[in-house]
Amino acid sequence: MAKFGKKYQEAAKLIEDKLYDANEAIELVKKTATAKFDETIEVSVRLGVDPKYADQQVRGAIVLPHGTGKSKRVLVFAKGDKVAEAEAAGADFVGSDELVTKIQGGWSDFDVAVATPDMMGTVGRLGKILGPKGLMPNPKLGTVTMDLTRAINEIKAGKIEYRTDKAGNIHSPIGKASFDADKLFDNYQTLIDTLVKVRPAAAKGQYIRSITVSATMGPGVQVTTLKTSGK
């Protein structure tokens, strides 16, 4: 059985064995975030889907209204005039074949990869490296595009990707413990509303099974699903 530290145990005492409203849960999680660093607040949602079937997978990207509190390093695969556009928009790394070679050599010091469509033939050589890490540019996520300025601005502003794991769960950051509770709630609600909106037609029965909010080092707080429209 896992052993928890004194701070965790003290935080756990604040949480009752019940389902909280989202606003209450967020306020409570902020109180449990007692680490010396600015902890990330994360939402875990258990969905009534079976991801082994393609028509029940839930995946996409959204821009949280108040960002995540984390600065993301953006790499862009581009050539020609698009190099200057990416640099002007604030990309951290821009290039083509030389970046492919660097990544093949083991370098991966970036958080998001974006590519123009004409670069995907080259980027495809990195599929086995970037794919398992969730870093492969994908048109469905807006990371394969000719509009590099928009893509980079959205990522820097707080765009996140969400994706069901093998058990049908979504894990997503919604900000930092230092955020005002109202901002965390706005980000939380944006995520939940999006998940409800993208419910697969093949999903049967109750869609949103459970919601848990927690800080990096703190215990989880169960949130009621009654106020979502994911039933």
C-alpha positions as CSV (number, residue, x, y, z in Angstrom):
1,M,0.0,0.0,0.0
2,A,1.3,3.4,-0.9
3,K,2.6,5.6,1.9
4,F,1.7,9.3,1.8
5,G,3.6,12.2,3.3
6,K,2.3,14.3,6.2
7,K,1.2,17.2,3.9
8,Y,-0.8,14.8,1.8
9,Q,-2.5,13.3,4.8
10,E,-3.3,16.7,6.2
11,A,-4.8,17.8,2.9
12,A,-6.8,14.6,2.6
13,K,-8.5,15.4,6.0
14,L,-10.0,18.5,4.3
15,I,-11.9,16.3,1.8
16,E,-15.2,14.7,2.7
17,D,-16.5,11.5,1.2
18,K,-19.0,13.1,-1.1
19,L,-19.4,14.7,-4.6
20,Y,-18.6,18.4,-4.7
21,D,-19.9,21.1,-7.0
22,A,-17.1,22.1,-9.4
23,N,-16.6,25.5,-7.8
24,E,-16.3,23.9,-4.3
25,A,-13.9,21.3,-5.6
26,I,-11.6,23.9,-7.2
27,E,-11.6,26.0,-4.0
28,L,-10.8,22.9,-2.0
29,V,-8.0,21.7,-4.4
30,K,-6.4,25.1,-4.1
31,K,-6.2,24.6,-0.3
32,T,-4.6,21.2,-0.7
33,A,-1.9,22.6,-3.0
34,T,0.8,23.1,-0.3
35,A,4.0,22.2,-2.1
36,K,6.8,24.8,-2.4
37,F,6.2,25.1,-6.2
38,D,3.2,26.3,-8.1
39,E,1.3,23.0,-8.5
40,T,-0.6,22.2,-11.7
41,I,-4.4,21.6,-11.3
42,E,-5.5,18.7,-13.3
43,V,-8.9,17.3,-14.2
44,S,-9.4,13.6,-14.8
45,V,-12.7,12.5,-16.5
46,R,-13.8,8.9,-16.9
47,L,-15.9,8.5,-20.0
48,G,-18.3,5.8,-21.0
49,V,-16.4,4.9,-24.2
50,D,-14.3,2.0,-25.3
51,P,-11.2,3.5,-27.1
52,K,-10.3,0.2,-28.7
53,Y,-13.0,1.1,-31.2
54,A,-12.1,3.9,-33.6
55,D,-15.6,5.4,-33.5
56,Q,-15.5,5.8,-29.7
57,Q,-12.1,7.5,-29.4
58,V,-12.2,11.1,-28.0
59,R,-9.4,13.3,-29.1
60,G,-9.0,17.0,-30.0
61,A,-7.6,20.3,-28.9
62,I,-9.0,23.4,-27.3
63,V,-7.7,26.8,-26.2
64,L,-8.3,27.3,-22.5
65,P,-9.6,30.9,-21.9
66,H,-7.0,31.6,-19.2
67,G,-4.2,29.4,-20.4
68,T,-2.4,26.7,-18.4
69,G,0.3,28.8,-16.7
70,K,3.0,26.9,-18.5
71,S,5.0,28.3,-21.4
72,K,5.2,25.7,-24.2
73,R,8.2,25.4,-26.5
74,V,7.0,25.2,-30.1
75,L,8.9,23.6,-32.9
76,V,7.9,24.3,-36.5
77,F,8.8,22.3,-39.6
78,A,8.7,24.8,-42.5
79,K,10.7,26.1,-45.4
80,G,10.7,29.2,-47.6
81,D,8.6,32.2,-46.5
82,K,7.0,30.1,-43.8
83,V,10.3,30.1,-41.8
84,A,10.1,33.9,-41.3
85,E,6.4,33.7,-40.5
86,A,7.0,31.1,-37.8
87,E,9.9,33.0,-36.3
88,A,7.8,36.2,-36.2
89,A,5.0,34.4,-34.5
90,G,7.3,33.3,-31.7
91,A,8.2,29.7,-32.6
92,D,11.1,28.4,-30.5
93,F,12.7,26.2,-33.2
94,V,12.1,26.4,-37.0
95,G,13.7,24.3,-39.7
96,S,13.2,21.3,-41.9
97,D,15.7,18.5,-42.7
98,E,18.2,19.6,-40.1
99,L,15.5,19.4,-37.4
100,V,14.6,15.9,-38.6
101,T,18.2,14.8,-38.3
102,K,18.5,16.4,-34.8
103,I,15.4,14.6,-33.6
104,Q,16.6,11.3,-35.1
105,G,19.7,11.8,-33.0
106,G,17.7,11.8,-29.8
107,W,16.9,15.5,-29.3
108,S,13.4,16.3,-28.1
109,D,13.6,19.6,-26.2
110,F,10.2,20.9,-27.3
111,D,6.5,20.5,-26.2
112,V,4.5,20.9,-29.4
113,A,5.4,20.3,-33.1
114,V,3.7,22.1,-35.9
115,A,4.3,21.6,-39.7
116,T,3.1,23.0,-42.9
117,P,1.4,20.4,-45.2
118,D,4.2,20.4,-47.7
119,M,6.6,19.3,-44.9
120,M,4.7,16.2,-43.8
121,G,6.5,13.9,-46.3
122,T,9.7,14.8,-44.5
123,V,8.2,14.8,-41.0
124,G,6.7,11.4,-41.7
125,R,10.2,9.9,-41.2
126,L,9.8,10.8,-37.5
127,G,6.5,8.9,-37.0
128,K,8.0,6.2,-34.8
129,I,9.8,8.8,-32.6
130,L,7.2,11.5,-32.3
131,G,4.1,9.3,-32.5
132,P,4.5,7.5,-29.2
133,K,5.3,10.8,-27.5
134,G,2.2,12.5,-28.8
135,L,4.3,15.0,-30.6
136,M,3.5,14.2,-34.3
137,P,1.8,17.1,-36.1
138,N,-1.8,16.3,-36.8
139,P,-4.3,18.2,-39.0
140,K,-7.2,17.3,-36.7
141,L,-5.4,19.1,-33.9
142,G,-4.5,22.1,-35.9
143,T,-0.8,21.4,-35.9
144,V,-0.6,20.7,-39.7
145,T,-1.5,24.0,-41.2
146,M,-0.4,26.9,-43.5
147,D,-1.6,29.4,-40.9
148,L,1.4,29.1,-38.7
149,T,0.8,32.4,-37.0
150,R,-2.6,31.3,-35.7
151,A,-1.4,27.9,-34.7
152,I,1.6,29.2,-32.7
153,N,-0.4,32.0,-31.1
154,E,-3.0,29.5,-29.9
155,I,-0.4,27.1,-28.5
156,K,1.3,30.0,-26.7
157,A,-2.0,31.2,-25.4
158,G,-2.9,27.9,-23.7
159,K,-4.0,25.4,-26.3
160,I,-4.1,21.9,-24.9
161,E,-4.7,18.5,-26.4
162,Y,-7.0,15.9,-24.9
163,R,-7.1,12.2,-25.6
164,T,-8.7,9.1,-24.1
165,D,-6.2,6.7,-22.6
166,K,-6.7,2.9,-23.0
167,A,-9.2,2.9,-20.1
168,G,-11.3,5.7,-21.6
169,N,-10.0,8.4,-19.3
170,I,-9.1,12.0,-20.1
171,H,-6.4,13.8,-18.1
172,S,-5.9,17.5,-18.7
173,P,-4.3,20.5,-16.9
174,I,-6.6,23.5,-16.3
175,G,-4.1,25.9,-14.8
176,K,-1.9,26.4,-11.7
177,A,-2.7,26.6,-8.0
178,S,-1.8,30.3,-8.1
179,F,-4.7,31.0,-10.5
180,D,-7.8,32.7,-9.2
181,A,-10.6,30.1,-8.6
182,D,-12.8,31.8,-11.1
183,K,-10.2,31.4,-13.9
184,L,-9.7,27.7,-13.0
185,F,-13.5,27.2,-13.1
186,D,-13.7,28.9,-16.6
187,N,-11.0,26.6,-17.8
188,Y,-12.6,23.5,-16.2
189,Q,-16.0,24.4,-17.7
190,T,-14.5,24.9,-21.2
191,L,-13.0,21.4,-21.0
192,I,-16.1,19.7,-19.8
193,D,-18.4,21.5,-22.3
194,T,-16.0,20.5,-25.1
195,L,-16.0,16.8,-24.0
196,V,-19.8,16.8,-24.0
197,K,-19.9,18.4,-27.4
198,V,-17.6,15.8,-29.0
199,R,-19.4,12.8,-27.5
200,P,-19.1,10.0,-30.0
201,A,-22.4,8.8,-31.5
202,A,-21.4,5.2,-30.7
203,A,-21.1,5.9,-27.0
204,K,-24.0,4.3,-25.2
205,G,-25.4,4.9,-21.7
206,Q,-23.9,7.4,-19.3
207,Y,-21.1,9.3,-21.0
208,I,-19.4,11.2,-18.3
209,R,-19.0,8.6,-15.5
210,S,-16.8,10.5,-13.0
211,I,-14.8,13.7,-12.7
212,T,-11.9,14.3,-10.3
213,V,-9.9,17.5,-9.7
214,S,-6.5,17.4,-8.0
215,A,-3.3,19.3,-7.6
216,T,0.1,17.8,-8.6
217,M,1.0,16.6,-5.0
218,G,-2.5,16.6,-3.5
219,P,-5.4,14.1,-3.2
220,G,-8.3,14.0,-5.7
221,V,-11.6,15.7,-5.1
222,Q,-14.7,14.0,-6.7
223,V,-16.9,16.4,-8.7
224,T,-20.6,15.8,-9.3
225,T,-21.5,15.0,-12.9
226,L,-25.2,16.1,-12.5
227,K,-24.6,19.6,-13.8
228,T,-23.0,18.3,-17.0
229,S,-25.1,17.4,-20.0
230,G,-23.1,14.2,-20.6
231,K,-25.6,11.8,-19.3
